[in-house]
Amino acid sequence: MTDKVFDKSITKQFEFDEEVASVFDDMLNRSVPFYKEMQRLTINFALNYLEDEDKVYDLGCSTASTLIELSKHSSKKLQLIGIDNSEAMLERATNKCKAFGVDIKFINEDLHNTSFDDAKLIISNYTLQFIRPLQREKLVKKIYNSLQNNGVFIFSEKVISSDKVLSKQSIDEYYEFKKTQGYSEYEISQKREALENVLIPYTEEENKKMILDAGFTHCETLFKWVNFATFIAIKK
């Protein structure tokens, strides 16, 4: 379905409810620049570290598109687990898995209350940015502790610039991108208002510092387009 969530006046802050879930795949592809390329890189780098029976967790898996693509491209027998606190998202994820014949275990729970121990790979695409900073630091530490040695954390985030001028230019560039995807200025402004104080982005440097402070030995940017970035962190 086509994303028309914000073509009307908003009445609440952004949340991953049934209305958003019903159009989420379209929303991702039209709202996140080079989303498919980011997903491709995530999968390609992940495949370098995975062996048979490895546990792979996707935190905030939404409709499970990344885990489904990973399953399709991997020759290994993997334990795929998607975690999300939106029941509406997981209902759609379950239906997609049936359609593609992919075996994924889903957990409908808050990330802070869920165990993801003995993981070889943890993926988090545009999820950390929705978690309050103090809780975000704790979650990243939990991710580190949950990974095996030589485990990998691959995550994507919206980022901001520490320079105010560059930050505004990046936002303007992003809004121009959204216009090319068919979103009106009204829809863009409505979504911006709905996300205010819900999505709290860090700078690229702050994301890397958070990762290293949690104990990871290395963190590198795999991909970046203006204010969207994909990172890989390795535990040794």
C-alpha positions in Angstrom: 0.0 0.0 0.0 1.1 3.6 -0.6 2.1 5.7 2.4 -0.6 8.4 2.9 -0.3 8.5 6.7 0.6 12.2 6.9 -1.6 13.6 4.1 -4.0 14.6 6.9 -3.7 16.6 10.1 -1.9 14.7 12.8 -3.5 14.1 16.1 -0.7 12.3 18.0 3.0 11.6 18.1 4.5 9.1 15.7 4.0 5.5 16.6 4.3 2.1 14.9 0.6 1.3 14.9 -1.6 -0.5 12.4 -1.9 2.5 10.1 1.9 2.8 9.9 2.4 -0.9 9.7 0.1 -1.2 6.7 2.2 1.1 4.6 5.6 0.6 6.3 7.5 -1.0 3.4 6.5 1.8 1.1 7.3 4.4 3.8 10.8 3.0 4.2 11.6 2.9 0.5 10.4 6.4 -0.1 11.6 8.0 3.2 15.0 6.5 3.6 17.5 7.4 0.8 19.2 4.3 -0.7 17.4 2.0 1.8 17.8 -1.0 -0.5 21.6 -0.3 -0.9 22.0 0.0 2.9 20.1 -3.3 3.3 22.3 -5.0 0.6 25.5 -3.8 2.4 24.2 -5.0 5.7 23.5 -8.5 4.3 26.8 -8.7 2.4 28.9 -7.8 5.3 26.9 -10.0 7.7 27.5 -13.0 5.5 31.2 -12.8 6.1 30.8 -13.6 9.7 28.0 -16.2 9.8 28.2 -20.0 10.1 25.6 -22.8 10.4 23.3 -22.5 13.5 24.5 -18.9 14.3 21.9 -16.8 16.0 20.9 -13.6 14.2 18.7 -11.0 15.9 17.0 -8.0 14.3 16.1 -5.5 16.9 13.1 -3.5 15.9 12.6 -5.9 12.9 9.3 -4.2 11.8 8.0 -6.3 8.8 11.2 -8.5 8.7 12.4 -7.4 5.3 16.1 -7.5 6.3 15.9 -11.0 7.9 14.0 -12.3 4.9 16.6 -11.0 2.5 19.4 -12.4 4.7 17.7 -15.8 4.6 17.3 -15.6 0.8 21.0 -14.8 0.3 22.6 -17.1 2.9 23.6 -20.7 2.2 23.9 -21.3 6.0 21.2 -22.7 8.3 20.7 -19.7 10.6 18.6 -19.1 13.7 16.7 -15.9 12.7 15.0 -14.0 15.4 13.1 -10.7 15.0 12.1 -8.6 18.0 9.6 -5.7 17.9 7.2 -4.2 20.4 4.6 -3.5 17.6 2.1 -6.3 17.3 0.9 -4.8 14.0 4.3 -4.9 12.5 4.9 -8.6 13.5 1.5 -9.6 12.1 2.7 -8.3 8.7 6.1 -9.9 9.2 4.6 -13.3 9.9 2.5 -13.1 6.7 5.5 -12.1 4.6 7.5 -15.0 6.0 4.8 -17.4 5.0 4.7 -15.9 1.5 8.5 -16.2 1.1 8.8 -19.6 2.9 11.2 -18.2 5.4 11.5 -19.5 9.0 11.9 -16.6 11.5 11.0 -16.6 15.2 9.3 -13.4 16.3 9.2 -11.9 19.8 6.7 -9.2 20.6 8.4 -7.5 23.5 10.3 -4.4 24.5 14.0 -4.6 23.7 14.9 -3.8 27.3 13.0 -6.8 28.6 14.1 -9.3 26.0 17.2 -11.6 26.0 19.3 -11.9 22.9 22.2 -13.9 24.3 24.7 -15.9 22.4 24.2 -13.8 19.2 26.7 -13.9 16.4 25.0 -11.0 14.6 22.7 -8.3 15.8 21.1 -5.9 13.4 19.3 -2.7 14.2 18.0 -0.5 11.4 16.7 2.9 12.4 15.7 1.6 15.9 18.2 3.1 18.4 17.2 6.6 17.4 13.7 6.0 18.9 15.2 5.1 22.3 15.9 7.8 24.9 19.6 8.6 25.2 20.1 7.1 28.7 18.3 3.9 27.8 20.1 3.8 24.4 23.5 3.6 26.1 22.2 0.7 28.3 20.8 -1.1 25.3 24.1 -0.9 23.3 25.9 -2.2 26.4 23.4 -5.1 26.5 24.0 -5.7 22.8 27.7 -5.9 23.4 27.3 -8.3 26.3 24.9 -10.5 24.2 27.3 -11.0 21.3 29.8 -13.9 21.1 33.4 -13.0 20.8 34.0 -12.0 17.1 30.3 -11.1 17.0 29.1 -8.3 14.9 26.6 -5.4 15.4 25.4 -3.7 12.2 23.1 -0.8 12.6 21.7 2.2 10.6 20.7 5.5 12.0 19.5 9.0 11.0 22.4 11.3 12.0 22.8 15.0 12.5 25.7 17.4 12.0 27.4 19.2 14.8 27.7 22.2 12.5 24.4 24.1 12.5 24.7 25.3 8.9 25.5 21.9 7.6 22.7 20.4 9.7 20.2 22.7 8.0 21.6 22.0 4.6 21.3 18.3 5.2 17.7 18.6 6.3 16.9 20.7 3.2 18.6 18.1 1.0 16.6 15.3 2.6 13.3 17.1 2.2 14.1 17.6 -1.5 14.7 13.9 -1.7 11.3 13.2 -0.1 9.6 15.5 -2.6 11.1 13.5 -5.5 9.5 10.4 -3.9 6.0 12.0 -4.2 5.6 13.4 -0.7 4.0 16.9 -0.5 5.4 19.7 1.7 2.3 19.2 3.9 3.1 15.5 4.4 6.7 16.3 5.2 5.8 19.0 7.7 3.2 16.7 9.4 5.7 13.9 9.8 8.4 16.2 11.1 5.9 17.4 13.8 4.8 13.9 14.7 8.5 12.8 15.1 9.5 15.7 17.2 10.9 14.5 20.6 10.2 10.9 19.4 13.2 10.4 17.1 16.4 11.7 18.7 19.4 11.4 16.4 23.1 11.5 17.3 26.0 12.7 15.2 28.1 10.1 13.5 30.8 10.7 16.0 28.4 10.3 19.0 27.2 7.0 17.6 30.7 5.7 17.3 31.7 6.9 20.8 28.6 5.2 22.2 29.7 1.9 20.5 33.3 2.1 21.7 32.2 3.1 25.2 30.1 -0.1 25.4 33.3 -2.2 24.8 33.4 -2.8 21.0 36.9 -2.8 19.7 36.1 -1.2 16.3 33.3 0.7 14.7 33.3 1.9 11.1 30.8 3.7 8.8 29.9 1.4 5.9 27.6 3.8 4.1 26.5 7.4 4.5 24.1 9.6 2.5 23.9 13.1 4.0 22.0 12.4 7.3 21.6 8.6 7.1 24.4 6.2 8.0 25.1 2.5 8.4 27.7 1.3 10.9 29.5 -2.0 11.7 30.9 -2.7 15.1 33.0 -5.8 16.0 33.4 -7.5 19.4 36.8 -9.2 19.9 
